[in-house]
Amino acid sequence: MGQPRDRRPDALGDFCVLPDETLCSIIASLPPRTVGVLACVSSVFYIFCDEEPLWMDLCLDLYHGGYLDFEGSWRQSALIKLGYVEKGTRLVKPPMRFDGFSSMFLYKRWYRCNMALESFACDTGVIDRKKNLSLEEFRSKYDGKKPVLITDLTKDWPAQKTWNWPQLVDKYGDVGFKVSQAHGSRIKMKLKDYATYMACQHDEEPLYIFDAEFGESAPDMLEEYSIPPVFSEDLLAVLDKSVRPPFRWLVAGPARSGASWHVDPALTSAWNTLLSGRKRWALYPPGRVPPAVVVHVDLDDGSVNFDGPTSLQWWLEVYPTLRDEDKPLECTQLPGETISVPSGWWHCVLNIDDSVAVTQNYVNSSNLELVCLDMAPGFYHRGIARAGHLAIQGRQDKPAERIKSNEEFCANSVAFVEGNLCNANASELLGEKLGRDLNDPDGYVSYFDVDYLATHTEKESNHYISSTSKDGYLDRSELRHWLRQLWKLRPDLHVRLWKCACLAVDAESWLHRVIAICKTHNFSIPVDEEQLPIGNGSNPVYFVGDFVIKLCVEEGGPWVATDGLRTELQFYSLLNETGSPLKDTIPSLVASGIVLPDGKDYKVEPWNGYEDCSRVVEAHSVGMKRSRNISKLDKSRYRTNCSEAELAKVSIDDNAKDAEYNENQITGLNDETVFWPYIVHKRRDGTNMDRVMDMMTEGDYAAAAVFLGEQVRLLHSLPLPSTLSRTTWAQKISRLNGQGSTNSIETSVTLGHGIMVNGSVVKHCFDSSVSTDKANTVVGSEMFLQTGISTGDMDKKKELHADIPMEWHYFVGLMRQQRAKILERFEIWESLPPKLLEQLETYLPEDPAVLVGLQKVQCGSPRRVRPPVWLHMDIMADNIQMIPYSEDKQIPGLFDLSQLACVNKEIRNCRAMQPRYILDFGDVTLGKCAT
């Protein structure tokens, strides 16, 4: 018989020119019903469409939450999920055989899905195995330096005897755990169902239990092991559970499952203890990207992602092609052994047997600076920490060029060190090479040095308000809170913590600005515990003696921050003029002004919010900024335990300028001009509500609600300012968008009386819902910037302004500007579910002016528009100050709950805390209250 005819051309038609891998990817993107139809087209399409790996992907895509039901095969599971087959029905499918077709791609995948790994263990002795390892030896030889296997840490753990599959299923069978593929989304399965899946699956990349919340799902499991003493220092433990990022995982799965090449988040270190089964590990040191792995660094948010083959595929297809000197450090982990993975080390794991393990990421003294640096704004230093010299273009003695967005680093041609690491003297050779390279400025280790990486942080970002990357460990406010907590609890780490604060939040520069303010107003210089900013907001806030100093920072730059402070200062002025009882529950205003750089120092100019800020800035010389020397930030002279003469030597950093904010376009001043408005309040006793919520009773919450309701009523009844702002909303939007200088037009909006533009008064009827034509003509031309409409003719824009009373222009402008960027903002915040975000445009009005009741008709007549009122835009738990409950009737804000009929006696008499002050009126504005 001759060779069978190749059926590929006829069966695939024009698709026959595509590689099988590409064809499989195309089919995987189709919906299941279309895949079923395509399987009927020809014999070859039937083969491609009947593959279990394909149906695994299709089935997992059908689950968005809930529990996965595995029905013996992925095709069966998908058809039941789609309702094409009833649950419990078994599809009887006779085998179909075809000659004249072969595919190396499909064969390799079939081989990986069905191969046994019993003999896949590898141990070259490169990684030390230690017993009775002391804390001192661990820190001196291994912590942050190289991996090590510790063999005797689990001898007292109950989990050593009970964490095997039969006992776990017996005890926790009905508990749901999160399962996932290394490259897929996570879903849940009951442990007994997962064990059934393990027993019958033949997946190349099996589902893998990787659950960070196993302690909440099965609390008893936390009692069956303990953190090994050598890893007991965990600086993240000071954070509340609600704030702390995921840090411990139950890791369990069948043979062939595992983790592909990666570096642990935020350069944290990790320990992994295996309780049953065996694992094969491969590791490369920091900056040594594994072969066939691609690193993607996002230019916009600094996130770093890795693409590469599965762990099994890497060992089968990439590993055999490597020279001995290019191979990773390897070991096989046995039951009862714990492996330590230092910060920044690349690692890949493959389960040889069905296995169960527990792992935890941690931050300690040795990697604290690296973790904080990794959360500094920017992307370049994060790429270098993971990809080493591959992230640096050009010569080392020249300034490194920026890598492009989603830059790819391929390490196929890069060796770890010269020499063979897989020989009898491998351990000694590794130690020799590591020791040599740690002191070699041209070696790979130099790329993982904190001082070196710090020179590649984002120089144009403001370190305080810039967001951490999307894959960052903590957001900006959580990071500051963590550093403050450590500052209080670990005085032995103050030198390192100060350097960390300078790296991550630019603490040195902000502290020197605060010192300049203190000297101007004769306040005491911040003592040791006052040198880090407090609070969770977007502005640097400092407690200094009896005062609270807040520097006003905005993403739009200093002019936008000044506009906000101007409104706040006008609010305080009206509060004092009217004698409103509201002032008894608001910390009193002490001072305000502007901080300006002056050469290598700072100068302070008082500013009350009414005079023209631009004239204050232009009237004084402004210093030039220069780069910081991060390597010196741990020296004592950068802290306030040095002399005042030394403190005056301030390093003006170039991080305080927003990269997207062109000050030269806006003010005409030097493009290096930076300044910061500030406000000072009297410090009051008390604790922010978000810190005492666990102590509060139902009565306390009821009293807080009444307190806030009364204070908001007083706020709404406060009269409007005679002049809203010297900067119109059009000017403010122009500054935000960098659309040129607006200093030549100074406009004051006088509510209820008229508007003055360049010296000409235009009358405005306060009581009418329709402005006069002349007012619309003059103001409308300025207000086009606030419409939020990118298309449309001029008549439509004029029409939008026709029915807006003058006193509402400010608030409507604010709403329209927010509306114009609503999708972008919510995508950045990630605060809405994807489905809700998709519908956002459908339930928000095109013009938010309708939200304030404009153009409404009542009883056939135009409805009279209510005047705007003051609004506090940020009343949250961290802006409400609480004090211990007292029955002292002289305390403002005390409320007798007996006046509330809905509150029973038991609740009224059970009190612990009471509200005393409302803080932070930096977001105060004018708007509409509920009718």
Solvent accessible surface area in square Angstrom, and as a share of the most:
residue,aa,sasa,rsa
1,M,247,1.10
2,G,68,0.65
3,Q,175,0.78
4,P,72,0.45
5,R,165,0.60
6,D,84,0.43
7,R,55,0.20
8,R,48,0.18
9,P,68,0.43
10,D,115,0.59
11,A,14,0.11
12,L,6,0.03
13,G,36,0.35
14,D,132,0.69
15,F,95,0.39
16,C,43,0.26
17,V,120,0.69
18,L,51,0.25
19,P,86,0.54
20,D,18,0.09
21,E,107,0.48
22,T,56,0.32
23,L,3,0.01
24,C,17,0.10
25,S,70,0.45
26,I,71,0.36
27,I,4,0.02
28,A,33,0.26
29,S,89,0.57
30,L,51,0.25
31,P,77,0.48
32,P,22,0.14
33,R,163,0.59
34,T,56,0.33
35,V,1,0.00
36,G,35,0.33
37,V,97,0.56
38,L,36,0.18
39,A,21,0.16
40,C,114,0.68
41,V,91,0.52
42,S,27,0.18
43,S,21,0.13
44,V,0,0.00
45,F,10,0.04
46,Y,43,0.16
47,I,39,0.20
48,F,2,0.01
49,C,3,0.02
50,D,40,0.21
51,E,40,0.18
52,E,65,0.29
53,P,32,0.20
54,L,11,0.06
55,W,10,0.03
56,M,7,0.03
57,D,61,0.32
58,L,6,0.03
59,C,0,0.00
60,L,22,0.11
61,D,90,0.47
62,L,44,0.22
63,Y,15,0.06
64,H,168,0.75
65,G,51,0.49
66,G,51,0.49
67,Y,99,0.37
68,L,1,0.01
69,D,67,0.35
70,F,32,0.13
71,E,21,0.10
72,G,43,0.42
73,S,36,0.23
74,W,2,0.01
75,R,71,0.26
76,Q,12,0.05
77,S,2,0.01
78,A,0,0.00
79,L,24,0.12
80,I,29,0.15
81,K,95,0.40
82,L,60,0.30
83,G,61,0.58
84,Y,109,0.42
85,V,20,0.12
86,E,138,0.62
87,K,137,0.58
88,G,63,0.61
89,T,62,0.36
90,R,146,0.53
91,L,74,0.37
92,V,142,0.82
93,K,90,0.38
94,P,95,0.60
95,P,124,0.78
96,M,105,0.47
97,R,221,0.81
98,F,64,0.27
99,D,89,0.46
100,G,14,0.14
101,F,39,0.16
102,S,94,0.60
103,S,14,0.09
104,M,127,0.57
105,F,54,0.23
106,L,16,0.08
107,Y,117,0.44
108,K,89,0.38
109,R,30,0.11
110,W,146,0.51
111,Y,97,0.37
112,R,12,0.04
113,C,7,0.04
114,N,62,0.32
115,M,28,0.13
116,A,74,0.57
117,L,4,0.02
118,E,117,0.52
119,S,109,0.70
120,F,35,0.15
121,A,49,0.38
122,C,31,0.19
123,D,72,0.37
124,T,43,0.25
125,G,41,0.40
126,V,1,0.01
127,I,6,0.03
128,D,31,0.16
129,R,89,0.33
130,K,51,0.22
131,K,139,0.59
132,N,117,0.60
133,L,17,0.08
134,S,50,0.32
135,L,60,0.30
136,E,126,0.56
137,E,52,0.23
138,F,1,0.01
139,R,112,0.41
140,S,71,0.46
141,K,89,0.38
142,Y,1,0.01
143,D,11,0.06
144,G,42,0.41
145,K,83,0.35
146,K,27,0.12
147,P,4,0.02
148,V,0,0.00
149,L,0,0.00
150,I,0,0.00
151,T,47,0.27
152,D,23,0.12
153,L,33,0.17
154,T,4,0.02
155,K,151,0.64
156,D,122,0.63
157,W,16,0.06
158,P,70,0.44
159,A,0,0.00
160,Q,62,0.27
161,K,159,0.68
162,T,45,0.26
163,W,2,0.01
164,N,43,0.22
165,W,33,0.11
166,P,103,0.65
167,Q,85,0.38
168,L,7,0.03
169,V,41,0.23
170,D,128,0.66
171,K,112,0.48
172,Y,13,0.05
173,G,9,0.08
174,D,99,0.51
175,V,34,0.20
176,G,9,0.08
177,F,1,0.00
178,K,57,0.24
179,V,1,0.00
180,S,8,0.05
181,Q,26,0.11
182,A,52,0.40
183,H,103,0.46
184,G,36,0.35
185,S,84,0.54
186,R,124,0.45
187,I,9,0.05
188,K,62,0.26
189,M,1,0.00
190,K,75,0.32
191,L,6,0.03
192,K,90,0.38
193,D,52,0.27
194,Y,0,0.00
195,A,27,0.21
196,T,88,0.51
197,Y,1,0.00
198,M,19,0.09
199,A,93,0.72
200,C,60,0.36
201,Q,17,0.08
202,H,114,0.51
203,D,9,0.05
204,E,25,0.11
205,E,30,0.13
206,P,1,0.01
207,L,1,0.01
208,Y,15,0.06
209,I,1,0.01
210,F,57,0.24
211,D,1,0.00
212,A,23,0.18
213,E,83,0.37
214,F,0,0.00
215,G,5,0.05
216,E,95,0.42
217,S,40,0.26
218,A,3,0.03
219,P,82,0.52
220,D,75,0.39
221,M,2,0.01
222,L,49,0.24
223,E,140,0.63
224,E,20,0.09
225,Y,21,0.08
226,S,65,0.42
227,I,77,0.39
228,P,2,0.01
229,P,98,0.62
230,V,11,0.07
231,F,3,0.01
232,S,72,0.46
233,E,29,0.13
234,D,18,0.09
235,L,5,0.03
236,L,0,0.00
237,A,62,0.48
238,V,37,0.21
239,L,11,0.05
240,D,80,0.42
241,K,161,0.68
242,S,110,0.71
243,V,43,0.25
244,R,34,0.12
245,P,14,0.09
246,P,82,0.52
247,F,36,0.15
248,R,47,0.17
249,W,25,0.09
250,L,4,0.02
251,V,6,0.03
252,A,1,0.01
253,G,0,0.00
254,P,2,0.01
255,A,21,0.16
256,R,23,0.08
257,S,1,0.01
258,G,11,0.11
259,A,27,0.21
260,S,20,0.13
261,W,10,0.04
262,H,48,0.22
263,V,9,0.05
264,D,15,0.08
265,P,58,0.36
266,A,1,0.01
267,L,2,0.01
268,T,1,0.01
269,S,1,0.01
270,A,7,0.06
271,W,1,0.00
272,N,14,0.07
273,T,0,0.00
274,L,0,0.00
275,L,7,0.04
276,S,20,0.13
277,G,15,0.15
278,R,57,0.21
279,K,1,0.01
280,R,17,0.06
281,W,8,0.03
282,A,0,0.00
283,L,0,0.00
284,Y,0,0.00
285,P,0,0.00
286,P,11,0.07
287,G,9,0.09
288,R,7,0.02
289,V,0,0.00
290,P,0,0.00
291,P,3,0.02
292,A,33,0.25
293,V,1,0.01
294,V,38,0.22
295,V,0,0.00
296,H,36,0.16
297,V,0,0.00
298,D,34,0.18
299,L,70,0.35
300,D,133,0.69
301,D,41,0.21
302,G,1,0.01
303,S,12,0.08
304,V,9,0.05
305,N,83,0.43
306,F,51,0.21
307,D,73,0.38
308,G,31,0.30
309,P,25,0.16
310,T,19,0.11
311,S,6,0.04
312,L,1,0.00
313,Q,48,0.21
314,W,0,0.00
315,W,7,0.03
316,L,46,0.23
317,E,64,0.29
318,V,24,0.14
319,Y,32,0.12
320,P,89,0.56
321,T,104,0.60
322,L,25,0.12
323,R,135,0.49
324,D,65,0.33
325,E,48,0.21
326,D,13,0.07
327,K,35,0.15
328,P,1,0.01
329,L,0,0.00
330,E,1,0.01
331,C,0,0.00
332,T,5,0.03
333,Q,0,0.00
334,L,76,0.38
335,P,66,0.41
336,G,7,0.07
337,E,12,0.05
338,T,0,0.00
339,I,0,0.00
340,S,3,0.02
341,V,4,0.02
342,P,5,0.03
343,S,4,0.03
344,G,2,0.02
345,W,6,0.02
346,W,0,0.00
347,H,9,0.04
348,C,0,0.00
349,V,10,0.06
350,L,0,0.00
351,N,0,0.00
352,I,3,0.02
353,D,38,0.20
354,D,69,0.36
355,S,0,0.00
356,V,0,0.00
357,A,0,0.00
358,V,1,0.00
359,T,13,0.08
360,Q,5,0.02
361,N,7,0.03
362,Y,3,0.01
363,V,0,0.00
364,N,9,0.04
365,S,27,0.17
366,S,55,0.36
367,N,2,0.01
368,L,0,0.00
369,E,33,0.15
370,L,19,0.10
371,V,0,0.00
372,C,0,0.00
373,L,2,0.01
374,D,3,0.02
375,M,2,0.01
376,A,3,0.02
377,P,5,0.03
378,G,20,0.20
379,F,6,0.02
380,Y,20,0.07
381,H,3,0.01
382,R,3,0.01
383,G,0,0.00
384,I,0,0.00
385,A,1,0.01
386,R,8,0.03
387,A,0,0.00
388,G,1,0.01
389,H,77,0.34
390,L,43,0.21
391,A,0,0.00
392,I,16,0.08
393,Q,62,0.27
394,G,67,0.64
395,R,142,0.52
396,Q,106,0.47
397,D,103,0.53
398,K,114,0.48
399,P,128,0.80
400,A,27,0.21
401,E,107,0.48
402,R,130,0.48
403,I,2,0.01
404,K,154,0.65
405,S,54,0.35
406,N,84,0.43
407,E,39,0.17
408,E,110,0.49
409,F,8,0.03
410,C,68,0.41
411,A,0,0.00
412,N,95,0.48
413,S,104,0.67
414,V,27,0.16
415,A,37,0.29
416,F,12,0.05
417,V,13,0.07
418,E,139,0.62
419,G,37,0.36
420,N,53,0.27
421,L,1,0.00
422,C,39,0.23
423,N,64,0.33
424,A,108,0.83
425,N,99,0.51
426,A,1,0.01
427,S,36,0.23
428,E,116,0.52
429,L,33,0.17
430,L,4,0.02
431,G,31,0.30
432,E,110,0.49
433,K,22,0.10
434,L,14,0.07
435,G,33,0.32
436,R,128,0.47
437,D,9,0.05
438,L,103,0.51
439,N,129,0.66
440,D,47,0.24
441,P,109,0.69
442,D,124,0.64
443,G,10,0.10
444,Y,33,0.12
445,V,26,0.15
446,S,28,0.18
447,Y,20,0.08
448,F,28,0.12
449,D,65,0.34
450,V,20,0.12
451,D,45,0.23
452,Y,64,0.24
453,L,1,0.01
454,A,0,0.00
455,T,82,0.47
456,H,29,0.13
457,T,9,0.05
458,E,24,0.11
459,K,58,0.24
460,E,84,0.38
461,S,19,0.12
462,N,8,0.04
463,H,0,0.00
464,Y,1,0.00
465,I,28,0.14
466,S,24,0.16
467,S,86,0.56
468,T,16,0.10
469,S,14,0.09
470,K,130,0.55
471,D,53,0.27
472,G,23,0.22
473,Y,21,0.08
474,L,4,0.02
475,D,71,0.37
476,R,20,0.07
477,S,28,0.18
478,E,49,0.22
479,L,0,0.00
480,R,7,0.03
481,H,18,0.08
482,W,0,0.00
483,L,4,0.02
484,R,22,0.08
485,Q,44,0.20
486,L,1,0.00
487,W,11,0.04
488,K,144,0.61
489,L,105,0.52
490,R,63,0.23
491,P,89,0.56
492,D,101,0.52
493,L,13,0.06
494,H,27,0.12
495,V,81,0.46
496,R,94,0.34
497,L,0,0.00
498,W,1,0.00
499,K,10,0.04
500,C,0,0.00
501,A,0,0.00
502,C,0,0.00
503,L,2,0.01
504,A,0,0.00
505,V,3,0.02
506,D,1,0.01
507,A,0,0.00
508,E,2,0.01
509,S,0,0.00
510,W,1,0.00
511,L,0,0.00
512,H,9,0.04
513,R,1,0.00
514,V,0,0.00
515,I,6,0.03
516,A,14,0.11
517,I,0,0.00
518,C,0,0.00
519,K,86,0.37
520,T,60,0.35
521,H,46,0.20
522,N,138,0.71
523,F,24,0.10
524,S,70,0.45
525,I,41,0.21
526,P,2,0.01
527,V,76,0.44
528,D,52,0.27
529,E,126,0.56
530,E,24,0.11
531,Q,2,0.01
532,L,11,0.05
533,P,3,0.02
534,I,48,0.24
535,G,23,0.22
536,N,52,0.27
537,G,43,0.42
538,S,70,0.45
539,N,32,0.16
540,P,0,0.00
541,V,25,0.15
542,Y,0,0.00
543,F,61,0.26
544,V,1,0.01
545,G,34,0.33
546,D,87,0.45
547,F,44,0.19
548,V,25,0.15
549,I,0,0.00
550,K,13,0.05
551,L,0,0.00
552,C,13,0.08
553,V,12,0.07
554,E,75,0.34
555,E,127,0.57
556,G,9,0.09
557,G,6,0.06
558,P,21,0.13
559,W,3,0.01
560,V,8,0.05
561,A,3,0.02
562,T,1,0.01
563,D,8,0.04
564,G,22,0.21
565,L,3,0.01
566,R,7,0.03
567,T,4,0.02
568,E,1,0.00
569,L,7,0.03
570,Q,2,0.01
571,F,0,0.00
572,Y,8,0.03
573,S,31,0.20
574,L,21,0.10
575,L,5,0.03
576,N,99,0.51
577,E,129,0.58
578,T,63,0.37
579,G,40,0.38
580,S,14,0.09
581,P,82,0.52
582,L,1,0.00
583,K,88,0.37
584,D,69,0.36
585,T,3,0.02
586,I,7,0.04
587,P,11,0.07
588,S,53,0.34
589,L,60,0.30
590,V,61,0.35
591,A,17,0.13
592,S,14,0.09
593,G,0,0.00
594,I,0,0.00
595,V,0,0.00
596,L,0,0.00
597,P,0,0.00
598,D,57,0.29
599,G,38,0.37
600,K,128,0.54
601,D,55,0.29
602,Y,15,0.06
603,K,48,0.20
604,V,18,0.10
605,E,37,0.17
606,P,85,0.53
607,W,5,0.02
608,N,88,0.45
609,G,0,0.00
610,Y,87,0.33
611,E,80,0.36
612,D,17,0.09
613,C,1,0.01
614,S,6,0.04
615,R,155,0.56
616,V,16,0.09
617,V,1,0.00
618,E,85,0.38
619,A,77,0.59
620,H,59,0.26
621,S,81,0.52
622,V,40,0.23
623,G,8,0.08
624,M,114,0.51
625,K,24,0.10
626,R,111,0.41
627,S,59,0.38
628,R,25,0.09
629,N,71,0.36
630,I,11,0.05
631,S,44,0.28
632,K,85,0.36
633,L,1,0.00
634,D,48,0.25
635,K,105,0.45
636,S,77,0.49
637,R,101,0.37
638,Y,19,0.07
639,R,19,0.07
640,T,22,0.13
641,N,110,0.57
642,C,29,0.17
643,S,58,0.37
644,E,102,0.46
645,A,73,0.57
646,E,72,0.32
647,L,4,0.02
648,A,40,0.31
649,K,141,0.60
650,V,3,0.02
651,S,11,0.07
652,I,1,0.01
653,D,1,0.00
654,D,34,0.18
655,N,1,0.00
656,A,11,0.09
657,K,56,0.24
658,D,32,0.16
659,A,57,0.44
660,E,165,0.74
661,Y,9,0.04
662,N,63,0.32
663,E,4,0.02
664,N,73,0.37
665,Q,89,0.40
666,I,1,0.00
667,T,9,0.05
668,G,59,0.56
669,L,30,0.15
670,N,86,0.44
671,D,71,0.37
672,E,51,0.23
673,T,3,0.02
674,V,6,0.03
675,F,1,0.01
676,W,12,0.04
677,P,0,0.00
678,Y,0,0.00
679,I,0,0.00
680,V,0,0.00
681,H,19,0.09
682,K,65,0.28
683,R,95,0.35
684,R,87,0.32
685,D,129,0.67
686,G,37,0.35
687,T,57,0.33
688,N,42,0.21
689,M,18,0.08
690,D,45,0.23
691,R,109,0.40
692,V,10,0.06
693,M,79,0.35
694,D,149,0.77
695,M,116,0.52
696,M,16,0.07
697,T,30,0.18
698,E,122,0.55
699,G,0,0.00
700,D,0,0.00
701,Y,85,0.32
702,A,24,0.18
703,A,5,0.04
704,A,4,0.03
705,A,66,0.51
706,V,36,0.21
707,F,3,0.01
708,L,35,0.18
709,G,43,0.41
710,E,70,0.31
711,Q,9,0.04
712,V,43,0.25
713,R,134,0.49
714,L,21,0.10
715,L,6,0.03
716,H,48,0.21
717,S,74,0.48
718,L,8,0.04
719,P,66,0.41
720,L,43,0.21
721,P,6,0.04
722,S,78,0.50
723,T,38,0.22
724,L,3,0.02
725,S,7,0.04
726,R,96,0.35
727,T,9,0.05
728,T,9,0.05
729,W,11,0.04
730,A,6,0.05
731,Q,9,0.04
732,K,27,0.12
733,I,3,0.02
734,S,5,0.03
735,R,8,0.03
736,L,56,0.28
737,N,63,0.32
738,G,25,0.24
739,Q,98,0.44
740,G,22,0.21
741,S,63,0.40
742,T,18,0.10
743,N,32,0.16
744,S,103,0.67
745,I,66,0.34
746,E,51,0.23
747,T,1,0.01
748,S,27,0.17
749,V,18,0.10
750,T,36,0.21
751,L,13,0.07
752,G,29,0.28
753,H,128,0.57
754,G,6,0.06
755,I,4,0.02
756,M,88,0.39
757,V,19,0.11
758,N,109,0.56
759,G,59,0.57
760,S,67,0.43
761,V,80,0.46
762,V,7,0.04
763,K,145,0.62
764,H,15,0.06
765,C,61,0.37
766,F,69,0.29
767,D,84,0.44
768,S,39,0.25
769,S,21,0.14
770,V,77,0.44
771,S,5,0.03
772,T,57,0.33
773,D,118,0.61
774,K,134,0.57
775,A,0,0.00
776,N,29,0.15
777,T,98,0.57
778,V,42,0.24
779,V,5,0.03
780,G,7,0.07
781,S,70,0.45
782,E,36,0.16
783,M,6,0.03
784,F,49,0.20
785,L,80,0.40
786,Q,1,0.00
787,T,8,0.04
788,G,37,0.36
789,I,33,0.17
790,S,111,0.72
791,T,103,0.60
792,G,51,0.49
793,D,90,0.47
794,M,99,0.44
795,D,101,0.52
796,K,81,0.34
797,K,42,0.18
798,K,118,0.50
799,E,117,0.52
800,L,30,0.15
801,H,4,0.02
802,A,36,0.28
803,D,39,0.20
804,I,2,0.01
805,P,0,0.00
806,M,4,0.02
807,E,6,0.03
808,W,2,0.01
809,H,10,0.04
810,Y,27,0.10
811,F,16,0.07
812,V,0,0.00
813,G,0,0.00
814,L,27,0.13
815,M,50,0.23
816,R,1,0.00
817,Q,27,0.12
818,Q,59,0.26
819,R,40,0.15
820,A,58,0.45
821,K,77,0.33
822,I,20,0.10
823,L,62,0.31
824,E,98,0.44
825,R,63,0.23
826,F,43,0.18
827,E,95,0.43
828,I,106,0.54
829,W,139,0.49
830,E,123,0.55
831,S,68,0.44
832,L,43,0.21
833,P,77,0.48
834,P,103,0.65
835,K,164,0.69
836,L,75,0.37
837,L,34,0.17
838,E,128,0.58
839,Q,92,0.41
840,L,6,0.03
841,E,82,0.37
842,T,106,0.62
843,Y,113,0.43
844,L,50,0.25
845,P,39,0.25
846,E,118,0.53
847,D,23,0.12
848,P,6,0.04
849,A,7,0.05
850,V,66,0.38
851,L,95,0.47
852,V,6,0.03
853,G,10,0.10
854,L,6,0.03
855,Q,109,0.49
856,K,98,0.42
857,V,106,0.61
858,Q,109,0.48
859,C,135,0.81
860,G,71,0.69
861,S,60,0.39
862,P,109,0.69
863,R,85,0.31
864,R,169,0.62
865,V,23,0.13
866,R,111,0.40
867,P,65,0.41
868,P,3,0.02
869,V,18,0.11
870,W,0,0.00
871,L,29,0.14
872,H,21,0.09
873,M,101,0.45
874,D,32,0.17
875,I,56,0.28
876,M,106,0.47
877,A,29,0.23
878,D,26,0.14
879,N,12,0.06
880,I,6,0.03
881,Q,14,0.06
882,M,0,0.00
883,I,27,0.14
884,P,97,0.61
885,Y,73,0.28
886,S,38,0.24
887,E,131,0.59
888,D,68,0.35
889,K,154,0.65
890,Q,153,0.68
891,I,34,0.17
892,P,45,0.28
893,G,27,0.26
894,L,43,0.21
895,F,55,0.23
896,D,68,0.35
897,L,6,0.03
898,S,62,0.40
899,Q,125,0.56
900,L,46,0.23
901,A,109,0.84
902,C,120,0.72
903,V,13,0.08
904,N,86,0.44
905,K,135,0.57
906,E,141,0.63
907,I,40,0.20
908,R,63,0.23
909,N,107,0.55
910,C,69,0.41
911,R,38,0.14
912,A,37,0.29
913,M,12,0.05
914,Q,2,0.01
915,P,4,0.02
916,R,34,0.12
917,Y,21,0.08
918,I,4,0.02
919,L,36,0.18
920,D,48,0.25
921,F,3,0.01
922,G,22,0.21
923,D,67,0.35
924,V,7,0.04
925,T,9,0.05
926,L,2,0.01
927,G,0,0.00
928,K,61,0.26
929,C,20,0.12
930,A,98,0.76
931,T,116,0.68
